[in-house]
Amino acid sequence: MKIKENIISAINNCSDTSILNQIYNDTLKRNDNLQESYSDWINQQTDEIFDLHIRSMMYENLFDDMCIAKSSIMGKYLDTPQGSLKEDTYHFGIDAHYYKFIVTETTENGETDIFERTIKINPQFVDDKNIILHEMIGSVK
């Protein structure tokens, strides 16, 4: 099968970690690397990151319609001819996708990297709800 050989060759020649992560995590639906990295991050959180992480989870309800939460205005669309999705909407959240918060200098107020699953916030904006929400919303696009 020529396509299989082409894919293997492209992967072997790829040096971009973001692309390889996207193939592994999103295309192949593998999350073992993400889980391990996320667990390490959880266990090594500083107080500042822990506070930011907890606040971000509290902010999620402000855009639950974008995360297709069952309690949101989108909840009525979770009933499909194939059955209801209302019982299993947790996996649409930030935490469930293994996003890690990082407080660091960035070129913008904050940066979201959907391939690396990081949300970076500039130190001076760590308490700015609007910046945090903006980056969180960027992760669900």
Salt bridges, closest charged atoms under 4 A:
ASP26 OD1 - ARG117 NH2 3.01
ASP32 OD2 - ARG30 NH2 3.74
ASP79 OD2 - LYS86 NZ 3.36
ASP88 OD1 - HIS91 ND1 3.52
ASP95 OD1 - HIS53 NE2 2.71
ASP127 OD1 - ARG55 NH2 3.53
GLU135 OE2 - HIS134 ND1 3.14
